[in-house]
Amino acid sequence: MKRLPVMLAAVFALVAITAHTETSDGKRLFEKRCAGCHSLDHDKEGPRLGGVYGRAAGSVTSFNYSDALRSAHITWDSDSLDKWLAGPDKVVPETDMAFHLESAAERSAIIAYLKGMR
């Protein structure tokens, strides 16, 4: 029975390390793949992405979205962001975002990073 607390501590440590690594990878990938057009705190060629997780698509009032995205009725969560990053034009035809990210692992890391940037 004395092993159980030690094993639980090891599991929690592994989860914490994994979460930190995923966040670090997500930040690095965001900077590499997304930061050319997006920032967390201000609009660039694309809208700011700080707080995007849980936000309605097309709702940053300072950004001029396409009509298609503004009327898409999407709330950004893990599933919708994953689909969006995999193929924006498949989610919202006639969107202005042409970039897509083929790697599911990279999409997952970026989404985890954005989720933490609320």
N, C-alpha and C positions, 0 to 999 in steps of 0.2 A: 504493500500500500504506500510506502514511502516513495516509491518510484513514480507514482501518478503525478504528484505536484511537479517533480522534475521534468517529466515528459510533457506535461501541460505547459510549463515554462518554455521548454524547447520549441513546442509547436507555436506558441505565441510569438516567440522571438523570430522564428522562420516566417510567420505571417507578416510581421513588422518589416523584416528585411525585404521580403518580396514586394510589399506595398511600396516601400521606399525606392526600390530598384525600378518598379514599374513607373512611379512618379518621375524619377530621374530620367528614365528612358523616354517617357512621354514629353518631358520638358525639352530634352535634346531633340527629339523628333519634331516637336512643334516648331522649334527654332529652325530646324533644317527644312521641313516640308511646308510649313504654314506661314512663318513670319515674314516671308516676302510680300504677302498680301494682307496679313492680319496681325493685329497686336492684341494684347489682353485688355489694354485700357484706353485705346483710342482707335478711331476708324482710320483705315488706310484705303487701299484699293478694295478691300473687303471690310465688313463691319468688325468692330471690336468683339473679341470672343471671351473676355472675362465675364463670367456669369451666364454663359450661353447654355450651360446644362440646366434644364428646367424652364428655359425661356421659350416663348412663342417665336417661331420663325418670322422674320421680317418685322420685328418689333422694336429695334433700336431706332428711335426717332431721328437721330442725327445722320442715319445712313439712307441712301437712296437705293432701295432694293428693286429688283425686277417686279413687275406686276404679278407674275406667276408665283414668285416666292412669297410676296406679301399676302397673297390670297390662298396659300397652301394649307393653312390650318394644321401646322405641325408644331408639336412641342418637342424640343430637343432633349432626348434621353439617350441612353446607351444604344438602343436599337435604331432609333431614327438617325442618330449621328453616324453609326456604322454604315447604314444604307447610303446615307448622303455622301460620306467620304469614299465609299466604293464606287459610286456613280451618281453624281448630283442630277444629271439629266434624266436618269431613270426614275428618280424620286419626284422631281419637279421639271417636267419638260419646259424648255424655253428659259431655264435659269441662266444667269450670267456667269456662274462658276463652271469653268471647264475642267479644272484640276480634279483628278481622282487618285485614290491611293489603293493599289492592288493588294498590298500585304495586310492580311487580317491582324497579324501581330502588331504591326505599326499602328493600324487604326485603333486597336484596343488600348495601346499605351497612350496614344494622344487623347483618346476619350477619357481615360482614367485621369490624366493630367488636367483636362478641361473641367472634369467633374469636381476636382479639388480646388479650382480657381473660381469658386462661387462668390 
